[in-house]
Amino acid sequence: MLAQRQQFLNPAIFLYYKQPLMLVEGWMQYVWDETGKRYLDGFGGIVTVSVGHCHPEVVAATNRQNETLQHSTTIYLHPNVGAYAQQLASKMPGELKVCYFVNSGSEANDLAMLMARAATGNYDVIALRNAYHGGNASGMALTAHSTWKYNVPHSFGVHHALAPYPYRGPYGYDDPDAGRKYAEDVKSLIDHATPGRVAAFIAESIQGVGGVVEFSPGYLQHAYEHTRAAGGVCIADEVQTGFGRTGTHYWGFETQGVIPDIVTMAKGIGNGCPLAAVVTTPRIARSLVGKIHFNTFGGNPVVAAAGRAVLEVIEREKLQDNARQLGAHLKRGLERLKSRHPIIGDVRGQGLMLGVELVKDRATKEPAGEACAEVLERARALGLLLGKGGLWGQTLRFAPPMCLNRADSDFALEVLDQAFSGL
């Protein structure tokens, strides 16, 4: 399989682990490799499997639809699409009631940029340093991670503000006014780099690829105020934080007490199906009227059936509350590990989206990227799959399917304890 991949797939596609892992089966929070070894999936297929691998209700819903009609574009009516849009809109606060279905988070963010520019008549966009918004050209323009970014012309008109990163930024956890101070950089860019031209401010509600960076309290409130005062719209990238993963709220932006003008979502929305969405207000949605607009696969009846099943499973199985309870349990356990292992510099995140940043020295905060990669390898050998992020690959990422149980949580903590002990 490795030789086949090397010959026929793009060489730019990277693999995790020194000895590549091949997964052939999955069930709820577990996956198996070709030898039959079982792993606890602590990364949820890159925060994509929200309710569990091969969840029977999601599988049944897609199977039923596959037997009836597999494909119908947006130029025709289909009952699944409208019903799903209504169901998804019911989960949104305020005037966020108009849904556009697309295929990926990258495409969702691209469409959000189009909407913002059409609605405001402006072009410039403010994103954050340390951000990741997709693998297409426009998503890379918004991304401020050199590891994930090619030199794309779409970067013209994109300005990157200081990330509200309390562990590494100038304003730390001990500064109660840190959110307002970080947001001043957004205002500075509006005043000096984009005077009268700002179309949008976009931010992940918690930075995922950037290393599970949880913003200082109040940051989005102030950043949104500056953006709207200048005539721009506010976009929340919920690709990794949405659908109850933070535990306390259904959407990550709600943890900051704000309501954006546009929300993008993907990954966990379809539990692994190629489904994504942009949800906005009727006023902004009207800005695209007047030109022909459609999407070949957006709202496909099969993926719409999967999306509806995911919403129903989250509700019926109380997975948001499960994320809240087990997230708190895991975070307490990670803090205990921090007290025993000096390589752990910071523990952060909410619900079942947690980050453990590793440093060579707590005083200097020098990133420990090599040690992070080694912990990933050791955890895999012990039966736990994790992710990593951060500019230097120094942060462990834990974002499992939300059907995780208490025994799984304790197992993950035990594995990490052993992995850190051998460093």
C-alpha positions in Angstrom: 0.0 0.0 0.0 2.8 2.4 0.8 4.5 1.7 -2.6 1.3 2.2 -4.4 0.7 5.5 -2.6 4.2 6.7 -3.4 3.8 5.9 -7.1 0.3 7.1 -7.8 -0.6 9.8 -5.2 0.8 13.3 -4.9 4.1 13.3 -3.0 3.0 16.4 -1.1 0.5 14.4 0.9 2.1 13.8 4.3 1.8 10.8 6.6 1.7 10.6 10.4 4.2 8.3 12.2 7.6 7.0 11.2 6.0 3.7 10.3 2.8 4.7 8.5 -0.4 3.5 10.0 -3.0 1.8 7.9 -6.6 1.7 9.3 -9.1 -0.7 7.9 -12.0 -0.7 10.3 -13.7 1.7 12.8 -16.5 1.5 15.3 -17.5 4.4 17.5 -14.4 5.7 19.3 -12.1 2.9 18.1 -10.2 2.0 14.9 -8.3 -1.1 13.9 -5.2 -1.5 11.7 -4.6 -4.4 9.2 -3.0 -6.5 11.9 -6.2 -6.4 14.1 -4.7 -4.0 16.7 -7.3 -1.7 18.2 -6.6 2.0 18.9 -8.6 4.6 20.8 -9.0 7.4 18.2 -8.1 10.5 20.2 -8.0 12.7 17.1 -11.4 11.8 15.6 -10.0 11.5 12.1 -8.7 15.1 12.4 -11.7 16.3 14.5 -14.0 14.9 11.8 -15.7 11.9 13.4 -18.1 13.6 15.8 -20.6 10.9 16.9 -18.4 7.8 16.3 -17.0 5.8 13.5 -19.7 3.9 11.5 -22.4 5.1 13.9 -25.3 2.8 13.1 -27.9 5.6 12.8 -25.7 7.6 10.4 -24.8 4.5 8.4 -28.5 3.5 8.2 -29.6 7.0 7.0 -27.0 7.1 4.2 -27.8 3.5 3.2 -31.5 4.3 2.9 -30.8 7.3 0.8 -28.3 5.5 -1.4 -31.0 3.0 -2.3 -33.4 5.7 -3.4 -31.5 8.6 -5.1 -27.8 9.1 -4.8 -27.4 12.5 -6.5 -29.4 15.6 -7.1 -27.9 19.0 -7.6 -29.1 22.4 -6.2 -31.0 23.1 -9.5 -33.7 20.6 -8.4 -35.7 20.2 -5.2 -35.1 17.4 -2.8 -36.8 16.9 0.6 -33.6 16.1 2.5 -31.9 19.4 1.7 -34.6 21.7 2.8 -35.4 19.7 5.9 -31.7 19.6 6.8 -31.3 23.3 6.3 -34.3 24.0 8.6 -32.9 21.6 11.2 -29.4 23.2 11.1 -30.7 26.7 11.2 -32.7 25.9 14.3 -29.3 25.3 16.1 -28.1 28.8 15.2 -28.6 32.0 17.3 -29.9 35.3 16.1 -30.5 35.9 12.4 -28.2 33.1 11.2 -30.9 31.3 9.3 -29.8 30.9 5.7 -27.8 27.8 4.8 -25.5 27.1 1.8 -24.2 23.5 1.6 -20.7 22.8 0.1 -18.2 20.0 0.2 -15.4 21.0 2.6 -14.2 23.5 5.1 -11.9 25.1 2.5 -14.8 25.6 0.1 -17.0 27.0 3.0 -14.4 29.6 3.9 -13.9 30.5 0.2 -17.7 31.0 -0.1 -17.7 33.1 3.1 -15.1 35.4 1.6 -17.2 35.8 -1.5 -20.3 36.6 0.6 -18.4 39.2 2.7 -17.0 41.0 -0.3 -20.3 41.0 -2.1 -22.2 42.2 0.9 -19.8 45.0 1.8 -18.4 46.0 -1.5 -15.0 45.9 0.1 -12.1 43.5 -0.5 -9.7 43.4 2.4 -9.9 40.7 5.0 -8.4 40.5 8.5 -7.4 37.0 9.7 -5.2 35.9 12.6 -1.6 34.8 12.9 -1.3 31.2 13.8 -4.6 30.5 11.9 -5.5 27.8 9.5 -8.5 28.1 7.1 -8.0 25.6 4.4 -6.0 23.9 1.7 -7.3 25.7 -1.4 -5.7 29.0 -2.7 -8.1 31.4 -0.9 -7.9 29.3 2.3 -4.2 29.5 2.2 -4.3 33.2 1.8 -6.2 33.5 5.1 -3.8 30.9 6.7 -0.8 32.3 8.6 1.1 29.0 9.0 4.1 28.8 6.7 4.0 25.0 7.1 0.6 24.9 5.4 0.9 27.7 2.9 2.2 28.1 -0.6 2.9 31.5 -2.2 -0.6 32.2 -3.5 -1.7 35.4 -5.2 -4.9 35.3 -3.2 -2.9 36.7 -0.2 -3.3 40.1 -1.7 -5.7 42.1 0.5 -5.4 39.7 3.5 -3.9 41.2 6.7 -3.0 39.1 9.8 -3.6 40.4 13.3 -1.8 39.4 16.4 -3.2 36.1 17.7 -4.8 36.2 21.1 -2.5 33.4 22.4 -2.3 33.9 26.1 0.5 31.3 26.7 2.9 32.8 24.1 1.6 36.3 23.4 2.4 39.6 25.2 -0.8 39.5 27.3 -1.0 36.3 29.4 -3.6 34.4 31.4 -3.0 36.8 34.4 -4.1 39.9 32.4 -7.9 40.4 32.9 -7.9 42.9 30.0 -5.9 40.7 27.6 -8.9 40.2 25.2 -9.3 44.0 24.7 -5.6 44.5 24.2 -5.2 41.8 21.6 -8.2 43.2 19.7 -6.5 46.6 19.5 -4.3 45.1 16.8 -7.4 44.4 14.7 -8.4 48.1 15.1 -4.9 49.2 14.2 -5.0 47.1 10.9 -8.4 48.6 10.1 -7.2 52.1 10.7 -3.9 51.9 8.9 -3.9 48.9 6.5 -7.5 48.8 5.4 -9.0 52.3 5.9 -12.6 52.1 4.6 -11.9 48.8 2.8 -12.4 46.0 5.3 -14.8 43.3 4.1 -14.5 40.8 7.0 -12.7 39.6 10.1 -12.4 35.8 10.2 -11.2 33.6 13.1 -11.5 30.1 14.3 -13.3 30.0 17.6 -10.4 28.0 19.0 -7.4 27.6 16.8 -7.1 24.0 15.9 -4.0 23.4 13.6 -2.4 26.3 15.5 -2.3 24.2 18.6 -5.7 24.4 20.3 -5.3 28.1 21.1 -8.1 29.3 23.3 -8.6 33.1 23.0 -8.4 35.5 25.9 -11.9 36.2 27.3 -13.6 39.1 25.5 -11.4 39.0 22.5 -14.0 38.2 19.8 -16.4 40.7 21.3 -13.9 43.6 20.9 -12.6 42.4 17.5 -16.2 42.1 16.2 -17.0 45.6 17.5 -14.0 47.1 15.6 -14.8 45.2 12.4 -18.5 46.2 12.4 -17.7 49.8 13.2 -15.7 49.9 10.0 -18.4 48.3 7.9 -17.1 44.8 7.8 -18.7 41.5 8.7 -17.6 38.9 11.2 -17.0 35.3 10.2 -16.6 32.4 12.7 -14.8 29.3 11.4 -16.5 26.5 13.3 -14.9 23.7 11.2 -13.4 22.1 14.3 -15.2 23.6 17.3 -18.9 23.2 16.3 -21.6 20.7 17.1 -21.2 20.6 20.8 -17.5 19.7 21.0 -16.7 22.5 23.4 -19.2 21.0 25.9 -20.6 24.1 27.4 -22.0 25.5 24.1 -23.1 24.1 20.8 -20.9 26.5 18.9 -17.4 27.7 19.8 -18.1 31.4 19.2 -20.8 31.2 22.0 -18.0 30.7 24.5 -17.0 34.2 23.8 -20.5 35.6 24.0 -20.7 36.8 20.4 -22.9 36.2 17.3 -21.1 36.3 14.0 -22.6 37.4 10.6 -21.4 34.3 8.8 -20.5 30.8 10.2 -18.5 28.2 8.3 -18.6 24.5 9.4 -17.4 21.2 8.1 -15.6 18.0 9.4 -17.9 16.8 12.3 -21.0 18.1 10.5 -21.2 14.9 8.5 -19.2 12.5 10.7 -16.8 11.8 7.9 -19.0 12.5 4.9 -17.9 15.2 2.5 -20.3 17.9 3.8 -19.8 21.5 4.9 -21.9 24.5 5.2 -22.0 28.3 5.4 -24.8 29.8 7.5 -25.5 33.5 7.3 -28.2 36.1 7.7 -30.9 36.8 5.1 -29.4 40.3 4.4 -25.9 38.9 3.6 -27.4 36.0 1.6 -29.3 38.5 -0.6 -25.9 39.9 -1.7 -25.4 36.9 -4.0 -28.7 37.3 -5.8 -28.4 38.6 -9.3 -25.8 36.1 -10.5 -26.2 32.4 -11.3 -25.1 30.4 -8.2 -25.3 26.7 -7.7 -23.2 23.8 -6.4 -23.0 20.4 -8.0 -22.7 18.4 -4.8 -23.8 20.9 -2.2 -26.7 19.5 -0.3 -26.4 16.1 -2.0 -29.3 14.0 -0.7 -27.0 11.3 0.7 -24.8 13.7 2.7 -27.8 15.7 3.8 -29.2 12.5 5.2 -26.0 11.9 7.1 -26.0 15.5 8.4 -29.6 15.1 9.7 -28.7 11.9 11.4 -25.6 13.5 13.1 -27.8 16.3 14.5 -30.3 13.8 15.9 -27.6 11.6 17.4 -25.9 14.5 19.2 -29.2 15.4 20.7 -30.5 11.9 21.5 -27.2 10.6 23.0 -26.5 13.9 24.8 -23.0 14.1 23.3 -22.6 17.8 24.1 -23.0 17.1 27.8 -20.7 14.1 27.5 -18.1 16.4 25.9 -18.5 18.8 28.8 -18.2 16.2 31.6 -15.4 14.1 30.1 -13.6 17.2 28.9 -13.5 18.5 32.4 -12.3 15.1 33.7 -9.5 15.0 31.1 -8.4 18.5 31.7 -8.1 17.9 35.4 -6.0 14.7 34.6 -3.8 16.6 32.2 -3.2 19.3 34.9 -2.0 16.5 37.2 0.3 15.2 34.5 1.6 18.8 34.1 2.6 18.8 37.8 4.6 15.7 37.3 6.2 16.3 33.9 8.1 19.5 33.4 8.0 19.2 29.7 4.3 20.2 29.8 4.1 23.9 29.5 0.4 24.5 29.1 -2.9 22.6 29.2 -5.8 24.3 27.5 -9.0 23.9 25.5 -12.7 23.2 26.2 -14.8 20.1 26.2 -13.3 17.4 23.9 -11.0 19.8 22.1 -7.8 19.9 24.3 -4.2 20.9 23.8 -1.0 20.0 25.7 1.9 22.3 24.7 5.3 20.9 25.3 8.4 23.0 26.0 12.1 22.3 26.7 12.1 24.8 29.5 9.1 26.4 31.2 10.9 29.7 31.8 12.0 30.2 28.2 9.0 28.3 26.6 11.3 26.9 23.9 9.0 24.6 21.8 9.7 20.9 22.2 8.6 19.8 18.7 10.8 16.7 18.6 9.5 15.5 22.0 5.9 16.0 20.9 6.5 13.8 17.8 8.1 11.2 20.1 5.1 11.2 22.5 2.8 10.7 19.4 4.9 7.6 18.5 4.8 6.2 22.0 1.1 6.8 22.4 0.4 5.0 19.1 2.5 2.0 20.3 0.3 1.9 23.5 -3.0 2.1 21.5 -3.8 5.8 21.5 -3.9 8.0 18.4 -3.3 11.7 18.9 -2.8 14.8 16.8 -0.2 17.6 17.0 -0.2 21.2 16.0 1.4 24.6 16.6 3.9 26.5 14.5 6.7 24.2 15.7 4.6 21.0 16.0 4.9 21.3 19.8 1.3 20.8 20.9 -0.5 17.5 21.4 -4.1 17.7 20.2 -6.9 15.6 21.7 -10.2 15.7 19.9 -11.8 12.2 20.0 -15.3 11.2 18.8 -17.8 12.6 21.3 -19.0 9.2 22.3 -15.9 8.7 24.4 -16.5 7.2 27.8 -14.9 7.5 31.2 -12.8 4.4 30.9 -11.4 5.7 27.5 -10.5 9.0 29.2 -8.6 7.3 32.0 -6.9 5.1 29.4 -5.7 8.1 27.5 -4.3 9.8 30.6 -2.5 6.6 31.6 -1.0 6.3 28.1 0.2 9.9 28.2 1.7 9.5 31.6 3.7 6.5 30.4 4.7 8.3 27.2 6.0 11.4 29.1 7.8 9.2 31.7 10.1 7.8 29.1 11.3 11.1 27.6 
